[in-house]
Amino acid sequence: MEYKYDPDADVLAVFLRKEPFSHAQEMGDIVVHFDKNDKPVYLEILNANRFLSRATQVLPTAIQKAILRRTHAA
């Protein structure tokens, strides 16, 4: 799994598998890209700072730190 953060667009990309995607479905601030077999390949988290701020409020501290490290390192 790979991550990439675009600070200008505030989008966090999460690459789940190295497969081409055929279609996508938007679910609020998350866009899920699927392969031809409807398996998730790639996620786009729009408004990533707001999403991660909200998510980290309910996640255990160890997960919060891991997310923040990866987001700032990207």
Secondary structure, DSSP 8 states (H G I E B T S, - for coil): -EEEEETTTTEEEEE--SS---EEEEETTEEEEE-TTS-EEEEEESSHHHHHHHHHHHS-HHHHHHHHHHHHH-
